[in-house]
Amino acid sequence: MSSVEIKLDLPDNLAREAETNGLLRPEAIESLLREEIRRRRVNNLFGAADRLAALDAPLTETEVEAEIAAVRQARRSSDASRS
């Protein structure tokens, strides 16, 4: 697995508190980032559901299948970019 080095520019008090709480360790940052990515995916899913619910006419089966395929493709692309 390859890795990327990231430099953060944080206010001193935030950096000290984060360090004290172990949040600047690579494992902690990885966990925080993965959780945020998951949260955003869930929010995007609910956003898509809200947009679908706002449509005047119900979707056809073909349109539903196209939406599902698009979400799956986006997820595959996202997963592949993490590898």
C-alpha positions, -999 to 999 in steps of 0.1 A, spaced: 0 0 0 14 33 -10 12 64 13 12 101 9 28 125 33 6 155 43 17 187 61 -9 204 82 -8 240 93 -29 242 125 -32 268 152 -9 259 181 -36 253 206 -55 229 183 -23 211 174 -14 206 211 -49 194 219 -50 170 189 -15 157 198 -26 152 235 -56 132 223 -36 111 199 -54 125 168 -22 133 149 -11 97 147 -14 83 111 -39 56 123 -61 83 139 -60 106 108 -68 76 86 -98 67 107 -110 103 108 -107 106 70 -124 72 63 -153 82 87 -158 116 69 -157 99 35 -184 74 47 -205 103 62 -203 122 29 -214 91 9 -244 87 32 -253 124 28 -250 121 -10 -272 90 -9 -299 109 11 -295 139 -12 -301 117 -42 -331 102 -25 -345 137 -18 -340 147 -54 -358 116 -66 -386 122 -42 -390 157 -55 -396 145 -91 -431 151 -103 -434 119 -123 -422 85 -109 -392 70 -125 -395 42 -150 -378 10 -142 -351 18 -168 -344 52 -151 -342 35 -117 -317 10 -131 -297 38 -146 -295 56 -113 -284 25 -95 -257 18 -122 -245 54 -119 -241 52 -81 -224 18 -83 -200 32 -109 -192 62 -88 -186 40 -58 -163 17 -78 -143 48 -90 -140 61 -55 -129 27 -42 -104 23 -70 -89 57 -63 -82 46 -27 -63 15 -38 
